[in-house]
Amino acid sequence: MRKILALLGNVFLSGSLSAQTTITPPERPLVLMHITVIDATGAPSRPDMTVKGNRIAAVGRTGRVRVPPDAQVIHAGGKFLIPGL
């Protein structure tokens, strides 16, 4: 009888554990403002740019790129970004 109860307990536990789902909160978009972008093509560096997205979604002059209200904003003046490395 104990073996049957233990077996049923294991089946119940494994079934209830597999029914659980992990919910991860959505990531806040990342925005780097006032950063100098070096695109590694030989073109001149582009100062005072805003870069949006954990994967680059937009690059433009600071003030011209729309920043989402829930974004994690990092003021990166004096810093450099070289995409793709």
N, CA, C and O atoms as a Tinker XYZ file with bonds, in Angstrom:
   340  protein
     1  N      0.826000   -1.201000    0.000000    73     2
     2  CA     0.000000    0.000000    0.000000    64     1     3
     3  C      0.867000    1.261000    0.000000    63     2     4     5
     4  O      0.557000    2.243000   -0.675000    81     3
     5  N      1.977000    1.216000    0.781000    73     3     6
     6  CA     2.868000    2.378000    0.813000    64     5     7
     7  C      3.467000    2.654000   -0.567000    63     6     8     9
     8  O      3.614000    3.810000   -0.962000    81     7
     9  N      3.814000    1.585000   -1.303000    73     7    10
    10  CA     4.395000    1.763000   -2.633000    64     9    11
    11  C      3.404000    2.430000   -3.565000    63    10    12    13
    12  O      3.779000    3.281000   -4.372000    81    11
    13  N      2.131000    2.045000   -3.456000    73    11    14
    14  CA     1.100000    2.648000   -4.307000    64    13    15
    15  C      0.938000    4.120000   -3.959000    63    14    16    17
    16  O      0.862000    4.960000   -4.855000    81    15
    17  N      0.885000    4.445000   -2.669000    73    15    18
    18  CA     0.748000    5.845000   -2.257000    64    17    19
    19  C      1.971000    6.655000   -2.676000    63    18    20    21
    20  O      1.842000    7.800000   -3.109000    81    19
    21  N      3.170000    6.056000   -2.547000    73    19    22
    22  CA     4.380000    6.760000   -2.961000    64    21    23
    23  C      4.363000    6.996000   -4.458000    63    22    24    25
    24  O      4.736000    8.075000   -4.917000    81    23
    25  N      3.938000    6.006000   -5.224000    73    23    26
    26  CA     3.856000    6.145000   -6.669000    64    25    27
    27  C      2.839000    7.213000   -7.052000    63    26    28    29
    28  O      3.106000    8.049000   -7.916000    81    27
    29  N      1.683000    7.185000   -6.416000    73    27    30
    30  CA     0.660000    8.198000   -6.693000    64    29    31
    31  C      1.157000    9.582000   -6.294000    63    30    32    33
    32  O      0.887000   10.562000   -6.988000    81    31
    33  N      1.879000    9.668000   -5.180000    73    31    34
    34  CA     2.432000   10.947000   -4.742000    64    33    35
    35  C      3.420000   11.492000   -5.761000    63    34    36    37
    36  O      3.415000   12.686000   -6.061000    81    35
    37  N      4.279000   10.606000   -6.300000    73    35    38
    38  CA     5.254000   11.046000   -7.311000    64    37    39
    39  C      4.564000   11.501000   -8.592000    63    38    40    41
    40  O      4.962000   12.495000   -9.200000    81    39
    41  N      3.531000   10.771000   -8.998000    73    39    42
    42  CA     2.790000   11.152000  -10.201000    64    41    43
    43  C      2.116000   12.496000   -9.983000    63    42    44    45
    44  O      2.143000   13.356000  -10.863000    81    43
    45  N      1.514000   12.682000   -8.822000    73    43    46
    46  CA     0.837000   13.947000   -8.526000    64    45    47
    47  C      1.840000   15.099000   -8.511000    63    46    48    49
    48  O      1.591000   16.158000   -9.087000    81    47
    49  N      2.979000   14.882000   -7.844000    73    47    50
    50  CA     3.978000   15.949000   -7.775000    64    49    51
    51  C      4.537000   16.293000   -9.145000    63    50    52    53
    52  O      4.660000   17.469000   -9.486000    81    51
    53  N      4.879000   15.277000   -9.937000    73    51    54
    54  CA     5.448000   15.576000  -11.243000    64    53    55
    55  C      4.421000   16.238000  -12.147000    63    54    56    57
    56  O      4.777000   17.096000  -12.954000    81    55
    57  N      3.163000   15.861000  -12.031000    73    55    58
    58  CA     2.112000   16.491000  -12.826000    64    57    59
    59  C      1.877000   17.928000  -12.403000    63    58    60    61
    60  O      1.680000   18.805000  -13.244000    81    59
    61  N      1.896000   18.171000  -11.098000    73    59    62
    62  CA     1.642000   19.535000  -10.631000    64    61    63
    63  C      2.835000   20.434000  -10.913000    63    62    64    65
    64  O      2.660000   21.626000  -11.162000    81    63
    65  N      4.055000   19.879000  -10.877000    73    63    66
    66  CA     5.225000   20.701000  -11.173000    64    65    67
    67  C      5.297000   21.064000  -12.650000    63    66    68    69
    68  O      5.691000   22.176000  -13.002000    81    67
    69  N      4.919000   20.131000  -13.509000    73    67    70
    70  CA     4.987000   20.438000  -14.937000    64    69    71
    71  C      3.888000   21.396000  -15.362000    63    70    72    73
    72  O      3.991000   22.015000  -16.421000    81    71
    73  N      2.844000   21.533000  -14.564000    73    71    74
    74  CA     1.758000   22.440000  -14.906000    64    73    75
    75  C      2.113000   23.885000  -14.574000    63    74    76    77
    76  O      1.455000   24.811000  -15.047000    81    75
    77  N      3.153000   24.081000  -13.759000    73    75    78
    78  CA     3.543000   25.436000  -13.394000    64    77    79
    79  C      4.307000   26.072000  -14.549000    63    78    80    81
    80  O      5.088000   25.412000  -15.235000    81    79
    81  N      4.071000   27.348000  -14.748000    73    79    82
    82  CA     4.813000   28.076000  -15.769000    64    81    83
    83  C      5.562000   29.216000  -15.112000    63    82    84    85
    84  O      5.108000   29.781000  -14.117000    81    83
    85  N      6.688000   29.542000  -15.664000    73    83    86
    86  CA     7.468000   30.652000  -15.161000    64    85    87
    87  C      7.144000   31.873000  -16.001000    63    86    88    89
    88  O      7.282000   31.862000  -17.224000    81    87
    89  N      6.717000   32.908000  -15.331000    73    87    90
    90  CA     6.384000   34.153000  -16.025000    64    89    91
    91  C      7.529000   35.119000  -15.791000    63    90    92    93
    92  O      7.843000   35.460000  -14.651000    81    91
    93  N      8.150000   35.556000  -16.872000    73    91    94
    94  CA     9.219000   36.536000  -16.752000    64    93    95
    95  C      8.677000   37.891000  -17.185000    63    94    96    97
    96  O      8.019000   38.005000  -18.220000    81    95
    97  N      8.953000   38.905000  -16.396000    73    95    98
    98  CA     8.465000   40.231000  -16.776000    64    97    99
    99  C      9.164000   40.701000  -18.042000    63    98   100   101
   100  O     10.328000   40.369000  -18.265000    81    99
   101  N      8.471000   41.467000  -18.869000    73    99   102
   102  CA     9.100000   41.964000  -20.090000    64   101   103
   103  C     10.259000   42.895000  -19.738000    63   102   104   105
   104  O     10.190000   43.660000  -18.776000    81   103
   105  N     11.317000   42.814000  -20.531000    73   103   106
   106  CA    12.458000   43.689000  -20.297000    64   105   107
   107  C     12.128000   45.114000  -20.706000    63   106   108   109
   108  O     11.433000   45.354000  -21.693000    81   107
   109  N     12.640000   46.046000  -19.930000    73   107   110
   110  CA    12.488000   47.444000  -20.303000    64   109   111
   111  C     13.463000   47.741000  -21.423000    63   110   112   113
   112  O     14.599000   47.268000  -21.390000    81   111
   113  N     13.043000   48.519000  -22.421000    73   111   114
   114  CA    13.967000   48.860000  -23.500000    64   113   115
   115  C     15.148000   49.672000  -22.956000    63   114   116   117
   116  O     14.987000   50.494000  -22.055000    81   115
   117  N     16.314000   49.430000  -23.508000    73   115   118
   118  CA    17.519000   50.136000  -23.098000    64   117   119
   119  C     17.771000   51.291000  -24.074000    63   118   120   121
   120  O     17.692000   51.112000  -25.289000    81   119
   121  N     18.072000   52.461000  -23.537000    73   119   122
   122  CA    18.373000   53.636000  -24.356000    64   121   123
   123  C     19.670000   54.250000  -23.847000    63   122   124   125
   124  O     19.790000   54.588000  -22.669000    81   123
   125  N     20.641000   54.390000  -24.749000    73   123   126
   126  CA    21.905000   55.063000  -24.440000    64   125   127
   127  C     21.851000   56.443000  -25.077000    63   126   128   129
   128  O     21.716000   56.566000  -26.294000    81   127
   129  N     21.957000   57.485000  -24.250000    73   127   130
   130  CA    21.857000   58.857000  -24.763000    64   129   131
   131  C     23.210000   59.546000  -24.687000    63   130   132   133
   132  O     24.013000   59.273000  -23.795000    81   131
   133  N     23.447000   60.438000  -25.628000    73   131   134
   134  CA    24.654000   61.275000  -25.687000    64   133   135
   135  C     25.921000   60.437000  -25.855000    63   134   136   137
   136  O     26.979000   60.811000  -25.349000    81   135
   137  N     25.824000   59.318000  -26.555000    73   135   138
   138  CA    26.964000   58.426000  -26.749000    64   137   139
   139  C     27.583000   58.689000  -28.121000    63   138   140   141
   140  O     26.892000   59.113000  -29.047000    81   139
   141  N     28.876000   58.437000  -28.249000    73   139   142
   142  CA    29.552000   58.558000  -29.543000    64   141   143
   143  C     29.572000   57.187000  -30.191000    63   142   144   145
   144  O     30.066000   56.223000  -29.606000    81   143
   145  N     29.030000   57.098000  -31.407000    73   143   146
   146  CA    28.950000   55.826000  -32.132000    64   145   147
   147  C     30.084000   55.763000  -33.150000    63   146   148   149
   148  O     30.273000   56.675000  -33.956000    81   147
   149  N     30.829000   54.667000  -33.094000    73   147   150
   150  CA    31.865000   54.377000  -34.084000    64   149   151
   151  C     31.389000   53.149000  -34.827000    63   150   152   153
   152  O     31.265000   52.076000  -34.237000    81   151
   153  N     31.115000   53.292000  -36.139000    73   151   154
   154  CA    30.509000   52.167000  -36.869000    64   153   155
   155  C     31.519000   51.234000  -37.516000    63   154   156   157
   156  O     31.124000   50.273000  -38.176000    81   155
   157  N     32.813000   51.490000  -37.346000    73   155   158
   158  CA    33.892000   50.620000  -37.828000    64   157   159
   159  C     33.902000   50.453000  -39.348000    63   158   160   161
   160  O     34.411000   49.454000  -39.855000    81   159
   161  N     33.348000   51.418000  -40.073000    73   159   162
   162  CA    33.396000   51.372000  -41.548000    64   161   163
   163  C     34.430000   52.350000  -42.081000    63   162   164   165
   164  O     34.665000   52.416000  -43.288000    81   163
   165  N     35.045000   53.106000  -41.185000    73   163   166
   166  CA    35.985000   54.127000  -41.617000    64   165   167
   167  C     35.348000   55.502000  -41.652000    63   166   168   169
   168  O     36.040000   56.503000  -41.835000    81   167
   169  N     34.037000   55.561000  -41.479000    73   167   170
   170  CA    33.339000   56.851000  -41.433000    64   169   171
   171  C     33.712000   57.562000  -40.134000    63   170   172   173
   172  O     34.117000   56.916000  -39.167000    81   171
   173  N     33.580000   58.877000  -40.107000    73   171   174
   174  CA    33.880000   59.601000  -38.864000    64   173   175
   175  C     32.937000   59.164000  -37.743000    63   174   176   177
   176  O     31.805000   58.748000  -37.989000    81   175
   177  N     33.426000   59.269000  -36.520000    73   175   178
   178  CA    32.574000   58.932000  -35.379000    64   177   179
   179  C     31.400000   59.905000  -35.319000    63   178   180   181
   180  O     31.492000   61.038000  -35.790000    81   179
   181  N     30.301000   59.447000  -34.736000    73   179   182
   182  CA    29.073000   60.247000  -34.678000    64   181   183
   183  C     28.778000   60.579000  -33.216000    63   182   184   185
   184  O     28.224000   59.748000  -32.496000    81   183
   185  N     29.143000   61.795000  -32.765000    73   183   186
   186  CA    28.935000   62.163000  -31.361000    64   185   187
   187  C     27.485000   62.523000  -31.060000    63   186   188   189
   188  O     26.698000   62.812000  -31.961000    81   187
   189  N     27.152000   62.500000  -29.778000    73   187   190
   190  CA    25.840000   62.911000  -29.253000    64   189   191
   191  C     24.693000   62.162000  -29.914000    63   190   192   193
   192  O     23.721000   62.772000  -30.362000    81   191
   193  N     24.806000   60.839000  -29.975000    73   191   194
   194  CA    23.777000   59.993000  -30.567000    64   193   195
   195  C     22.965000   59.317000  -29.472000    63   194   196   197
   196  O     23.410000   59.191000  -28.331000    81   195
   197  N     21.769000   58.887000  -29.843000    73   195   198
   198  CA    20.933000   58.078000  -28.961000    64   197   199
   199  C     20.740000   56.740000  -29.639000    63   198   200   201
   200  O     20.389000   56.669000  -30.817000    81   199
   201  N     20.971000   55.682000  -28.887000    73   199   202
   202  CA    20.822000   54.318000  -29.386000    64   201   203
   203  C     19.735000   53.655000  -28.562000    63   202   204   205
   204  O     19.782000   53.653000  -27.332000    81   203
   205  N     18.733000   53.080000  -29.272000    73   203   206
   206  CA    17.591000   52.477000  -28.584000    64   205   207
   207  C     17.544000   50.997000  -28.892000    63   206   208   209
   208  O     17.710000   50.578000  -30.038000    81   207
   209  N     17.315000   50.210000  -27.850000    73   207   210
   210  CA    17.082000   48.783000  -28.016000    64   209   211
   211  C     18.226000   47.930000  -27.520000    63   210   212   213
   212  O     19.395000   48.279000  -27.684000    81   211
   213  N     17.872000   46.787000  -26.900000    73   211   214
   214  CA    18.890000   45.831000  -26.467000    64   213   215
   215  C     19.607000   45.265000  -27.690000    63   214   216   217
   216  O     20.804000   44.983000  -27.639000    81   215
   217  N     18.877000   45.101000  -28.782000    73   215   218
   218  CA    19.433000   44.911000  -30.116000    64   217   219
   219  C     19.122000   46.241000  -30.775000    63   218   220   221
   220  O     17.987000   46.712000  -30.692000    81   219
   221  N     20.058000   46.835000  -31.402000    73   219   222
   222  CA    19.890000   48.216000  -31.857000    64   221   223
   223  C     18.661000   48.346000  -32.746000    63   222   224   225
   224  O     18.587000   47.753000  -33.823000    81   223
   225  N     17.703000   49.131000  -32.274000    73   223   226
   226  CA    16.456000   49.354000  -33.003000    64   225   227
   227  C     16.442000   50.720000  -33.677000    63   226   228   229
   228  O     15.765000   50.912000  -34.687000    81   227
   229  N     17.188000   51.667000  -33.117000    73   227   230
   230  CA    17.231000   53.016000  -33.696000    64   229   231
   231  C     18.512000   53.701000  -33.269000    63   230   232   233
   232  O     18.983000   53.522000  -32.146000    81   231
   233  N     19.072000   54.489000  -34.178000    73   231   234
   234  CA    20.234000   55.323000  -33.887000    64   233   235
   235  C     19.944000   56.680000  -34.500000    63   234   236   237
   236  O     19.544000   56.768000  -35.660000    81   235
   237  N     20.141000   57.726000  -33.734000    73   235   238
   238  CA    19.906000   59.063000  -34.258000    64   237   239
   239  C     20.426000   60.113000  -33.310000    63   238   240   241
   240  O     20.840000   59.812000  -32.191000    81   239
   241  N     20.400000   61.347000  -33.767000    73   239   242
   242  CA    20.837000   62.451000  -32.919000    64   241   243
   243  C     19.981000   62.481000  -31.663000    63   242   244   245
   244  O     18.778000   62.228000  -31.700000    81   243
   245  N     20.630000   62.797000  -30.553000    73   243   246
   246  CA    19.898000   62.903000  -29.299000    64   245   247
   247  C     18.814000   63.961000  -29.452000    63   246   248   249
   248  O     19.078000   65.070000  -29.916000    81   247
   249  N     17.611000   63.618000  -29.064000    73   247   250
   250  CA    16.458000   64.496000  -29.202000    64   249   251
   251  C     15.591000   64.143000  -30.397000    63   250   252   253
   252  O     14.451000   64.599000  -30.485000    81   251
   253  N     16.110000   63.337000  -31.320000    73   251   254
   254  CA    15.333000   62.955000  -32.502000    64   253   255
   255  C     14.852000   61.508000  -32.468000    63   254   256   257
   256  O     14.026000   61.113000  -33.291000    81   255
   257  N     15.354000   60.723000  -31.536000    73   255   258
   258  CA    14.916000   59.333000  -31.392000    64   257   259
   259  C     13.871000   59.289000  -30.288000    63   258   260   261
   260  O     14.091000   59.803000  -29.191000    81   259
   261  N     12.725000   58.668000  -30.588000    73   259   262
   262  CA    11.657000   58.573000  -29.582000    64   261   263
   263  C     12.095000   57.609000  -28.486000    63   262   264   265
   264  O     12.478000   56.472000  -28.761000    81   263
   265  N     12.035000   58.074000  -27.251000    73   263   266
   266  CA    12.405000   57.262000  -26.099000    64   265   267
   267  C     11.129000   56.785000  -25.422000    63   266   268   269
   268  O     10.324000   57.608000  -24.985000    81   267
   269  N     10.922000   55.456000  -25.326000    73   267   270
   270  CA     9.718000   54.947000  -24.668000    64   269   271
   271  C      9.670000   55.395000  -23.201000    63   270   272   273
   272  O     10.716000   55.499000  -22.559000    81   271
   273  N      8.489000   55.658000  -22.669000    73   271   274
   274  CA     8.394000   56.162000  -21.298000    64   273   275
   275  C      8.907000   55.173000  -20.249000    63   274   276   277
   276  O      9.336000   55.593000  -19.174000    81   275
   277  N      8.874000   53.875000  -20.538000    73   275   278
   278  CA     9.322000   52.886000  -19.554000    64   277   279
   279  C     10.770000   52.460000  -19.769000    63   278   280   281
   280  O     11.218000   51.487000  -19.163000    81   279
   281  N     11.505000   53.164000  -20.615000    73   279   282
   282  CA    12.870000   52.763000  -20.977000    64   281   283
   283  C     13.832000   52.955000  -19.819000    63   282   284   285
   284  O     13.655000   53.828000  -18.969000    81   283
   285  N     14.854000   52.113000  -19.813000    73   283   286
   286  CA    15.980000   52.294000  -18.903000    64   285   287
   287  C     16.950000   53.196000  -19.645000    63   286   288   289
   288  O     17.567000   52.767000  -20.620000    81   287
   289  N     17.096000   54.433000  -19.203000    73   287   290
   290  CA    17.902000   55.426000  -19.907000    64   289   291
   291  C     19.258000   55.562000  -19.212000    63   290   292   293
   292  O     19.338000   55.758000  -18.000000    81   291
   293  N     20.311000   55.453000  -20.008000    73   291   294
   294  CA    21.669000   55.640000  -19.501000    64   293   295
   295  C     22.261000   56.833000  -20.235000    63   294   296   297
   296  O     22.360000   56.831000  -21.462000    81   295
   297  N     22.652000   57.847000  -19.480000    73   295   298
   298  CA    23.308000   59.019000  -20.074000    64   297   299
   299  C     24.789000   58.662000  -20.198000    63   298   300   301
   300  O     25.490000   58.536000  -19.194000    81   299
   301  N     25.256000   58.503000  -21.429000    73   299   302
   302  CA    26.584000   57.952000  -21.687000    64   301   303
   303  C     27.515000   58.965000  -22.332000    63   302   304   305
   304  O     28.344000   58.602000  -23.167000    81   303
   305  N     27.389000   60.219000  -21.958000    73   303   306
   306  CA    28.285000   61.239000  -22.493000    64   305   307
   307  C     29.731000   60.881000  -22.178000    63   306   308   309
   308  O     30.044000   60.462000  -21.063000    81   307
   309  N     30.619000   61.049000  -23.168000    73   307   310
   310  CA    32.023000   60.709000  -22.979000    64   309   311
   311  C     32.327000   59.232000  -23.181000    63   310   312   313
   312  O     33.476000   58.813000  -23.044000    81   311
   313  N     31.307000   58.437000  -23.507000    73   311   314
   314  CA    31.478000   57.003000  -23.756000    64   313   315
   315  C     31.353000   56.731000  -25.249000    63   314   316   317
   316  O     30.840000   57.559000  -26.002000    81   315
   317  N     31.830000   55.554000  -25.670000    73   315   318
   318  CA    31.812000   55.176000  -27.079000    64   317   319
   319  C     31.103000   53.845000  -27.250000    63   318   320   321
   320  O     31.154000   52.987000  -26.369000    81   319
   321  N     30.434000   53.675000  -28.398000    73   319   322
   322  CA    29.764000   52.435000  -28.726000    64   321   323
   323  C     30.252000   51.986000  -30.094000    63   322   324   325
   324  O     30.222000   52.739000  -31.068000    81   323
   325  N     30.705000   50.730000  -30.137000    73   323   326
   326  CA    31.113000   50.123000  -31.404000    64   325   327
   327  C     30.203000   48.914000  -31.592000    63   326   328   329
   328  O     30.455000   47.860000  -31.009000    81   327
   329  N     29.139000   49.049000  -32.403000    73   327   330
   330  CA    28.196000   47.936000  -32.591000    64   329   331
   331  C     28.862000   46.726000  -33.238000    63   330   332   333
   332  O     29.773000   46.861000  -34.055000    81   331
   333  N     28.396000   45.564000  -32.864000    73   331   334
   334  CA    28.823000   44.333000  -33.502000    64   333   335
   335  C     30.017000   43.650000  -32.883000    63   334   336   337
   336  O     30.415000   42.584000  -33.353000    81   335
   337  N     30.595000   44.210000  -31.863000    73   335   338
   338  CA    31.745000   43.564000  -31.230000    64   337   339
   339  C     31.311000   42.798000  -30.006000    63   338   340
   340  O     32.141000   42.185000  -29.335000    81   339
